[in-house]
């Protein structure tokens, strides 16, 4: 299966295996969005990928379900969703 010209979201793409996966995806012709919680780490990872046009970075913030008005009837206190903020 070819991933050329596909857009791929990689959570945890700022370092380690996530960054290695992002690098392989870019090499295979895909565009990637790397997400994580550390803005500096994500910026460095994006630079390491070598082609800013093919890699976007998104900082993630975990939000309690109650803060976003989730319609689930009884969410557990540990339930979380991610909110992403893209930056250049």
C-alpha positions as CSV (number, residue, x, y, z in Angstrom):
1,X,0.0,0.0,0.0
2,X,1.4,3.4,-1.0
3,X,1.2,6.3,1.4
4,X,2.4,8.8,-1.3
5,X,0.3,12.0,-1.3
6,X,-1.5,10.9,1.9
7,X,-1.8,13.1,5.1
8,X,-0.9,11.2,8.3
9,X,-1.3,12.3,11.9
10,X,1.3,11.0,14.3
11,X,0.6,11.6,18.0
12,X,3.9,11.5,19.8
13,X,5.8,12.5,16.7
14,X,8.2,14.9,18.4
15,X,10.8,12.3,19.4
16,X,11.7,8.6,19.4
17,X,9.7,6.1,17.4
18,X,7.0,8.7,16.5
19,X,9.7,11.0,14.9
20,X,11.2,8.0,13.2
21,X,7.8,7.0,11.8
22,X,7.2,10.6,10.6
23,X,10.6,10.6,8.8
24,X,9.8,7.3,7.0
25,X,6.4,8.7,6.0
26,X,7.9,11.9,4.6
27,X,10.5,9.8,2.7
28,X,7.6,7.7,1.2
29,X,6.0,10.9,-0.1
30,X,3.4,11.5,2.6
31,X,2.6,14.8,4.4
32,X,2.6,14.4,8.2
33,X,1.2,16.3,11.2
34,X,3.3,15.5,14.2
35,X,1.5,16.1,17.5
36,X,2.7,16.2,21.1
37,X,2.7,18.4,24.2
38,X,6.1,20.1,23.9
39,X,6.3,23.0,21.5
40,X,10.1,23.2,21.4
41,X,10.5,19.5,20.8
42,X,7.9,19.6,18.0
43,X,9.6,22.6,16.3
44,X,13.0,20.7,16.5
45,X,11.4,17.5,15.1
46,X,9.8,19.5,12.3
47,X,13.2,20.9,11.4
48,X,14.8,17.5,11.6
49,X,12.3,16.2,9.0
50,X,14.0,18.5,6.6
51,X,11.0,19.6,4.6
52,X,8.7,22.1,6.4
53,X,6.2,22.0,3.6
54,X,5.6,18.3,4.2
55,X,5.5,18.4,8.0
56,X,3.1,20.4,10.2
57,X,3.4,20.4,14.0
58,X,0.5,20.5,16.5
59,X,0.7,21.0,20.2
60,X,-1.8,18.9,22.1
61,X,-3.6,19.7,25.3
62,X,-5.6,17.2,27.2
63,X,-9.0,18.4,28.1
64,X,-11.5,16.9,30.6
65,X,-14.6,15.8,28.8
66,X,-16.7,18.1,31.0
67,X,-14.9,21.2,29.7
68,X,-16.1,20.6,26.2
69,X,-19.6,19.6,26.9
70,X,-19.4,16.0,25.7
71,X,-22.9,14.5,25.4
72,X,-22.0,11.2,27.0
73,X,-24.3,10.6,30.0
74,X,-21.7,9.6,32.6
75,X,-18.1,10.1,31.5
76,X,-15.5,8.9,33.9
77,X,-13.3,11.5,35.5
78,X,-10.2,10.1,33.7
79,X,-11.8,10.5,30.3
80,X,-9.8,12.9,28.2
81,X,-9.8,14.4,24.7
82,X,-7.0,16.1,22.9
83,X,-7.2,19.6,21.5
84,X,-4.6,20.5,18.9
85,X,-3.2,23.9,18.0
86,X,-1.2,24.0,14.8
87,X,1.8,26.4,14.6
88,X,4.1,27.3,11.7
